[in-house]
Amino acid sequence: MAKKIIGALEDRRALWQSFDAEFPDRVRQSLESLRSRLVDLRYELADGNPLDQILLSLTKTIHKFFDSVETSDLTRLRCDSNDPEWRRFSDALATLRKAIGLQISNLAQAYGVTLSLDLQTLVPRPVAP
């Protein structure tokens, strides 16, 4: 199941594509689809499965992103560092990516799942002493 969870994240450009190449409405669509897939995976788990909390946490992370950008018209929003709405979107996306990176790093380590190169870009790097 851990591999299924990570697999659901692997094909999501919204998690690793550079910000200037993002189209906000495509990000919204991708994350909505991902959220739906993660909910479906939760239904496959037996009660009390520790992966249930991971899936719940991932879906809550996506909900927080949507809450952050709910007042924006993502169908018209485009990359523009001078636009406060774009900055709010890119900040929310950066926060989502960081949170998912932490979660999948722990998941992959706990269950021995190898992350794709794209997902590895989300994983926090150890701080040099």
N, C-alpha and C positions, 0 to 999 in steps of 0.2 A: 504494500500500500504506500509506503514512503516513496518508492520509485514512481508510482502513479502520480503522487502529489507533485513531485519534482518534474515529472514529464509534462504535467499540465502547465507548468510555468515556462518550460523550455522554448516554446514556440511563440512567446509574447514579446515582440519587439518593443512594446511599451516599457518593458523592464530594463532594457539595455541600450536602445537606440539613442544616439546623441540628441540633445534637446532641440537643436536647430533643425533636425530632420523630422521632428514629430509633428503630426497633425492631431490636435487635441481631440477632435471627434473620433478619430480612429483609436486613440488611446482609450477614450470612454467606451467605445464598442468592445475593444479587446479586453478591458478590465471587467466589463459587465459579463462577457462570455466566460472569463476566468472565474469570476465570483460564482456564477451559476454552476460551473464544473466542480468547483471546490465544495459547494453545497451538496451536489450529487454524490461526491465521494464520501461526505460525512454520512449519508444514508446507507452506505455500504458497510460501515463499521458497526461492530457490536458495542453495546453500551459499556462504558468504562474504558474503552480503548484509549491509550494515551495519545494516539494520533488525532483523536477528536478535538482535543484542545489546540493542537497545531492548526488544524483546518479552521477552527473557529477564530483563532488569532489572525490567520491570513485573510479570512473574509472580513473581519473587523478592520483590518488595515486598509482594505479596499474601500470599505464604507467611509472611513475617515477621509480618504482621498476625495471621494464624491462629495462629502460634506464640505470640504475645503473649496471646491470649485462649483458648487451648486448654483451660484448666482451668475456664473459666466456662460456665455453662449459659445459652447465649444465647437459648434458648426462653423462659426465665423472667425474664431480666434486663430491668429497666426503668430509665428515667432517674431517678436519685436521686443528687445530688451528695454526699450523706453516705455512700453505699455505696462502699467501696473497690473492689469488683468493677466497678461502673459507671465509676469514675474510671479504672481500668486499661483498660476497653474504650474509653472516649472518648479517652484518651491514645494508645492504639494506633491508633485511627481518625484522629486528628489527625496522627500521624506518617505514616500511609499517605497521607493527602491531601497533605501537604507534599511527600513524595517523588514522588508521581505528578505533582503540579503542576510540580515542577522538570523531570521527564522530558518531560512533554508540552509544556512551554514550549519546551524545546530542539528537540523534534521538529517542532513547528509552525513554529518559526522557520527551521529548516534546510530544510524541505520546502515552505514557503510555504502552510501550511494555516491557515485562519482557525478559531479556536476559538469554540464557542458561548459565550453569555453565562454559562451555568452553569459551564463548564469554565474560563472566564477568572477565576472566583473562586478557583481553585486556584493560579493563576500568581503567582509571587512579584512583589511590587511593588518597583520600584527605590527604593533609599534616597536620600532627598533630601540634597544636600551640606550 
